[in-house]
Structures are given as structure tokens and as C-alpha cells.
């Protein structure tokens, strides 16, 4: 179970890192859109009244925009690579987690099958070898007709024979 938890925690960490990278990319894209809007606004203002906007202000905005774009492109290049690596790692971890879960389920299934196999084997044993409550011929035990005749499953029993009662006088008379 520890192996599964380890995979799940690694997967969660990678997904969180991927989410942070995606948020950073979204922030860069938003900044890029803002800079493009400012530049477009500056161009529109310059076209409407070329004497009003200060030329240096426009150049600063363009320079800031180009610097930001270069930074953005560098970060995108690095982030895209990082995003691709993270996506690969997340996919790999998901596959490992899936395999670990399948293995765990398979192990549990095998254990249950083995338990059922042992249980079924014991039941089969019980049905093949009936349990008897004591020695054959005990008082209170029912005997089949074959047992009464002296045979039990291929074995013969010695029938009880009654010994003639010998009284003391007859015994003493024979002894003399």
C-alpha cells in the first residue's frame, strides 16, 4: 500500500507543478495582451494627433514591449519544454500508478482465490470423509443393516457373542 501512496503523492506533486507552470504561462499571455493593447493604443493616439504623444514615450513603450516579448518568448520556450517534460512525467506516473493498482488488485484477487481454494478443498475433504462421533457401536448410535450383520465398509466386525453364565457351583464342580 505504501508503494501506491508514493505514486499518488508523486503524481499529485507533478500535477500541482504543471498547474503552476500553466498559471505562469497564462500570466505571461495576459501581460503580452496588455502590452499589445498599450502599443496599439499608442499607435492610434499617434495617428489621431501626431504632435500630441511624446516620441520618447512611444519608444519606451515599444522597447518595454519588445523586451517583455523577448522575455516572454524565452520563458515560453523554457516553459513549453518544462510543460512537455511535466506532461510526460505525469503520464508516466499515471501509468505506473495504474499498473501498481492493477498489481495490487491482482494480488488481492489471488489471495481471495487462494482462500476460496483452501475453503473449497476443506469442504470437499469434509464431504469425502464424514466425521463420526466416536467408536462404532457405541450406545445410542444408529447402526445400518450392514453394520448389524457385522460388516462396515468392507471390514467385518466380530459379532458380540454372549458368554454362557457360569455359576460358581458348576465351575467348582468341574474343577474337582
C-alpha positions in Angstrom: 0.0 0.0 0.0 2.9 2.3 0.7 4.0 1.9 -3.0 0.6 3.1 -4.2 0.6 6.1 -1.8 4.1 7.0 -3.0 3.0 7.0 -6.7 -0.2 9.0 -5.8 1.8 11.7 -3.9 4.4 11.9 -6.8 1.5 12.3 -9.3 -0.2 14.9 -7.2 3.1 16.9 -6.8 3.7 16.8 -10.6 0.1 17.8 -11.4 0.4 20.8 -8.9 3.7 21.8 -10.6 2.1 21.5 -14.0 -0.8 23.7 -12.8 1.7 26.3 -11.5 3.5 26.4 -14.8 0.2 26.7 -16.7 -0.8 29.6 -14.5 2.6 31.3 -15.2 2.0 30.8 -18.9 -1.4 32.3 -18.6 0.0 35.3 -16.7 2.7 35.9 -19.5 0.0 35.7 -22.1 -2.2 38.2 -20.2 0.8 40.6 -19.8 1.5 40.2 -23.5 -2.1 41.1 -24.4 -1.9 44.1 -22.1 1.4 45.3 -23.8 -0.1 44.8 -27.2 -3.2 46.8 -26.2 -1.0 49.6 -24.9 1.1 49.7 -28.1 -2.0 49.7 -30.3 -3.5 52.5 -28.2 -0.3 54.5 -28.6 -0.2 53.9 -32.3 -3.9 55.0 -32.6 -3.1 58.1 -30.5 -0.1 58.9 -32.7 -2.2 58.6 -35.9 -5.0 60.9 -34.5 -2.7 63.6 -33.2 0.9 63.0 -34.2 2.1 66.1 -32.4 0.5 65.1 -29.0 2.2 61.9 -28.0 5.7 62.2 -27.0 8.0 60.3 -29.3 10.2 59.1 -26.5 7.2 57.8 -24.5 6.2 55.7 -27.6 9.8 54.4 -28.0 9.9 53.5 -24.3 6.6 51.5 -24.6 7.9 49.8 -27.7 11.2 49.0 -26.1 9.4 47.7 -23.0 7.1 45.7 -25.2 9.9 44.1 -27.2 11.9 43.3 -24.0 8.8 41.8 -22.5 8.2 39.8 -25.7 11.8 38.5 -25.7 11.5 37.5 -22.1 8.1 36.0 -22.8 9.4 34.0 -25.7 12.4 32.8 -23.7 10.2 31.8 -20.8 7.7 30.2 -23.2 10.4 28.2 -24.9 11.7 27.1 -21.5 8.2 26.6 -20.1 7.0 24.7 -23.1 9.9 22.4 -22.7 9.2 22.1 -19.0 5.4 21.6 -19.6 6.2 18.9 -22.1 8.5 17.2 -19.6 5.9 17.6 -16.8 3.2 16.2 -19.0 5.5 13.2 -19.9 6.3 12.7 -16.2 2.6 12.9 -15.2 1.7 10.4 -17.9 4.5 8.1 -16.8 3.4 8.4 -13.1 -0.3 7.8 -14.1 0.8 4.7 -15.9 2.9 3.5 -13.0 0.0 4.2 -10.6 -2.4 2.3 -12.9 0.0 -0.7 -13.0 0.5 -0.5 -9.3 -3.2 -0.5 -8.7 -3.7 -3.4 -11.1 -0.9 -5.3 -9.4 -2.4 -4.6 -6.0 -5.9 -5.7 -7.2 -4.4 -8.8 -8.8 -2.6 -9.7 -5.6 -5.8 -9.3 -3.6 -7.7 -11.3 -6.1 -5.1 -14.1 -5.9 -5.2 -14.0 -2.2 -9.0 -14.3 -2.3 -8.8 -17.2 -4.8 -6.3 -19.0 -2.6 -8.5 -18.5 0.4 -11.5 -19.8 -1.5 -9.5 -22.7 -2.8 -8.5 -23.7 0.7 -12.1 -23.4 1.9 -13.4 -25.4 -1.1 -10.7 -28.1 -0.5 -11.7 -28.3 3.2 -15.4 -28.6 2.2 -14.5 -31.3 -0.3 -12.5 -33.1 2.4 -15.4 -32.9 4.8 -17.8 -34.4 2.3 -15.4 -37.2 1.3 -14.6 -38.1 4.9 -17.7 -37.8 7.1 -16.9 -37.0 10.7 -18.1 -39.7 13.1 -18.9 -39.1 16.6 -16.9 -41.8 18.4 -16.3 -45.5 18.0 -18.5 -47.7 16.0 -21.1 -49.5 18.1 -21.3 -47.0 20.9 -24.6 -47.0 22.8 -27.1 -44.6 21.2 -25.5 -44.7 17.8 -27.7 -46.0 15.0 -26.3 -48.8 13.0 -27.1 -49.6 9.4 -28.3 -53.1 8.4 -24.8 -53.9 7.2 -23.3 -52.9 10.5 -25.8 -55.1 12.3 -24.7 -58.0 10.2 -21.1 -57.4 11.1 -19.7 -55.6 8.1 -18.8 -52.0 7.9 -17.4 -50.7 4.6 -15.6 -53.8 3.6 -14.4 -54.6 7.1 -16.0 -57.3 9.3 -16.8 -56.9 12.9 -16.7 -59.6 15.4 -20.2 -60.2 16.5 -20.8 -60.0 20.1 -21.4 -63.4 21.4 -23.0 -64.0 24.8 -20.8 -66.0 27.1 -22.8 -68.6 29.0 -23.1 -67.6 32.5 -21.1 -69.8 34.7 -22.2 -70.0 38.3 -19.7 -70.7 41.0 -21.1 -74.1 41.8 -20.8 -75.5 38.3 -17.3 -74.1 38.0 -16.2 -75.7 41.3 -17.6 -79.0 40.4 -15.7 -79.0 37.2 -12.6 -78.0 39.0 -12.6 -81.0 41.4 
